[in-house]
Amino acid sequence: MADLQFPVGTLVEHPKKPEWGPGKVVKATAERLYIVWRDLPDREAKKLIPSVLVLAVEQQDNFSRRFPQGFQDLAYIGTLTEGERHYKWVAHEYFIERLGNGKFRELLAEKPISLGDEVIACIAKVNLLYTTEFLALKDALKEEDAAQKYLATLADLLEADLVSEEVFEPYAEAVCRLPAQRSRVATWPVTTVLPFLAKLQQHVLVKPEQIKKVADALGFEINYRSEPNWRTYRSVIQMAEAYKEKLAPLAPVDVIDVQSFFWVSCSGYE
């Protein structure tokens, strides 16, 4: 079945019926959506075609109050130690310089230990992992066989034009097989941080508590499971893509901006 534009659980608005308030999709097919509207007294699901609807984003005011200039706000862009964007972009540039343009695959074939070191160096430029997660991954990459499988499947994932089950599941399995000495390695942040930093237009950083709060706030079903898996990751990507379109007036550049909007407006940023 093709991916749906408005999966079950999505909050939507009817531009021609603002008096209905926001609605929640309770059943979805490629041709029709069944939606319960907050401000209609009968509370019965109405059947509509997807093209007449838009996503409901009530959280935009929260973001705009903190960053009046949106994604161009200097406080939002920040520095290496403050703000939301700059330090992540610096890590992305590090990846492109050291591992982009085929260098990842070259090091994998010729110097896999050096490749593991570069991966750790890139991740170290951001504070997106807990210290225990970072040290656990660093230790795990010292185990040659498991590290080789992890890096090989990561290479396949990063080289793919589209993120799909065929490339993500082997990678998630390789993460789950990494040896855990100090702490658990197979977490969502460990699984997604390097793909996120490497390809900012495709991959999403999944921090479980934050992403669950965001999904609840936006009424989006992400099929969450604690073990890294394709179904959850696909749902999170769909949520990011859908709201990137909705946030077009704020001109988000990439997933950094979309996720920062999520964190600030939906997940208890204070």
N, C-alpha and C positions, 0 to 999 in steps of 0.2 A: 504493500500500500504506500502511496506517495505521502511525504510529510505534509501535514496539514498546516495552513497558515495560522489558524486559531485552534490549537488543541483544547481538549476538555480542561476546564479550570481557568482559561484565559479571561481576563476582564476586558470588556469591549464597550464602545459607545456607538450610538446611532446618531450621526451628524444631523439628520433631519428630525430626530425625536429627542432633543435634549431633556424634555420633561420626563422621559422614562428613567433618567439617571444611568449609572453604570449597570451593565449586565454581565452575567457569568455564563460561559459556555458549559452546558451540561451534557451535550451530545454533539458529535461532529462527524460529518462525512465530507468528501471532496466537494459535494454540490450544495449541502445544506448545513446550517448550524441551528441548534436548539438552545435558546437563551432565556434565562430567568432574569427579569429586570427589577431592580431594587425598588423603583417608585411606582410600579404598576400594582394595583390592589389585588388582582387575582393571583399573582405570583405563579402563573402557569407559563411554561416554556413556549416561546414563540419561535416559529420556524422561519429563518431568513437565509438569503444567499450571502456568502462571505464578502462580496464586493461592496456591499452597502455599509460595512462596518469599519471602524477604526479602533485601534487599541486604546485603552483607558490608562493614562499615566497621571495619577493624582499626586505623585510625589515630586513633580517638577518644581513646585514652589519651594519645597524644602531645600533642594539643590541651589536654586536661584538666590534664596536668602543668604546662604553661606558664600556662594560665589556669584555675585551680581553680573559679572562679565562672562558667565558660563565657562566653557572650556578654554577660553582665552584669558580668564582671570589669572593674574600673576600669583595670587595665593594658591590657586588650584594647580598651576604649572609647578610652582615650588622650586626646590633646590635638591641637593643630594640628601638632605636630612629632613626636609619639610615638604608639605604639599603632596600631590597625588601623581603627577605625571613625569617630571624630569628624571627622577632616579630610575624609574622603570625604563624610560627611553635610553638612558645611558647603558643599562644592562643589555638592552636590545642591540644597541650599536656595537657593544663588545662582542656579542654573539656574531653579528654580521662580519665584523672585522676578523675575528679569530677562527670562526667555524662556518661562515657562510660561503656561498659560491663554490660548493663542492669540497671545501676543506674538511668538513665533518667526515665525509666518506673517505677521503684520503687518509686522514689520521686513523680512522677505524681500521683500514687495511694495513697501515704501516706502523703506527704508534698508538695502539689502543690505550695504553696507560696514560700517555700524554693527552689523549682525547678525554679520558675520565677526569683528568686534572683541569682541563679547560671547562668542562661542564660545571664542575664544582666552583671554579673561579667566576663563571658567569652568574650562577645562582647566588654566590656570596655578595654580589653587588646590590642585592635587594634584601629587604627584611620580610619576605613573604612566607618563609618557613619558620616554624618554631626551631629553637636551637637544637632540641633533641632530634627533630626530623632531619635537619641539615647534617648533624654529626652522624646520624644513622646512615644516611645516604653516602656520606663520605667514606665511612667504614665499609659499606656494602660494595662499593666500587673497587675495593682492594681485592675482592674475591674474583679471580680472573674469569672463570667460566660464566658465572652469573652476570658479571659486568659486561662481558662480550655479548651475551644475548640481549641484555638491556640496551646497550648502545646500538646494536644492529637493528633492533625493532624500532628504536627511537629514530634512527636514520631513515627507515622506511616511512615512518609517520611524518617526518619533517619534509620528505621529498614528495609526498603525495599532493597532487593538485587539489583533491577534495578529501576532507576528513571523513572516513567511512569505517564501518565495522571491521572490514578486512584488514585495515592497517592499525586501528586502535586496539582491538581485542588482543592481538599478539603482544603489543607493547604493554598493555595493562597486566597481562599474565606474566611478562618478564619482570615488571616491577614487583609483583606479588611474590616472585621467586627469589628476589634479592635477599641475602642473609641478613637477619635482624639480630644484631649483637647488643647494642646499647638500648635501642628502642625500636618501635614499629617503623618499618620503611614503607610499607604498602598503604600509604595514605593518599587522599585526593590531592593535597597540596604538592607532595613529592611527585606524584604522577603528572601533574599538569603545569608545574611552574616553568620548566624548560621549554616545552612546546609553546606556552604563552609568550615567553620572552623572545623566542625565535621567530614566531610568525604571528604578529599582532593583528592581522586581519582574519585569522582563522581560528585560533585556539583561545580557550577561556580558562582562567585560573579558578579552580574550584576550592574554596575554603568552606568546609561543610556547614558550620553554624551560620556563617554569613549568607551563603547561597540559599539555605533553607528559609531564612528570614525574608530574603528578597523574594523568593518564589511565593511565600505566603502573602507578602504585601501586595504582590502584583497578580495574585490569583492564578499562578502558572504551575502546572503539574510537572515536576521534574523527575518523577519516578526514582526518588533518592534511595540508594543503598550505600552503605559505608565502604564496601569493597569496590575499588575502581572497576567500572563496567561501561560498555558502550551505550546501553539504553539510557542511563542517567546522563552520561556525557552528551549524547545527542540532544537530549531535552534541554540541557543547559545552553548548548550552542544555539538551539532554536530560540530560546528565550532571549539571548543576547542579540541575535540577528533581528528578531521581531522588534525589539525596543530600540535598536540602532535606527531603524526606519522611522519609528515614532519620534525619536529625538532629533530628527533631521534639522529642525529649526535652530538647534543649538550647535549644529555642525560638528558632530563627533568625528574624530579622525580614524579611530581604530577601537579595538576592544579595551584598551586602557581607559578610554573615555567612557565607554558604556559601563564597564565594571565599576569605575569610580562613581558614576552616577548612582548605580545600584547601592554601593556601600554607603554613600553620603545620605541618600534619600530614604533608604528602606531598612538598613540593618543596624541601627543604633550607633551611628558614627561617633557620637560624643564619647 
